[in-house]
Amino acid sequence: MDRFYLALAALLGGIAIALAGWLDSHEPFDPRKFGASVIRSLIAGVVFAVGYKLTTPLAALDLLWAFLGGTGFDVAVNRIASALGNGSFPLPKEKEQS
């Protein structure tokens, strides 16, 4: 159950940073961009929960690290994907309408 809480904390961290980015952008809400952030956060949650070394019972500090790990993962992947031309990674690029 501890691993589930770690994954949930990382997921919430990614969602929180996605919402903060949207609020800072002053753009209309784009469900596609938000959905990509949720998927990236799910990936971060699973990776963090599987890879995190629990030597003691789960503590608040562990959840904080998971939360921050989720935020950092989403931001890093978003920046890299945007630089490569697909800011909504892992979703496919939107087709431009002519």
ABEGO torsion letter per residue (X at the ends): XAAAAAAAAAAAAAAAAAAAAAAAAGBBBBAAAAAAAAAAAAAAAAAAAAABBBABBBBAAAAAAAAAAAAAAAAAAAAAAAAAGBAAOABBBBBBBX
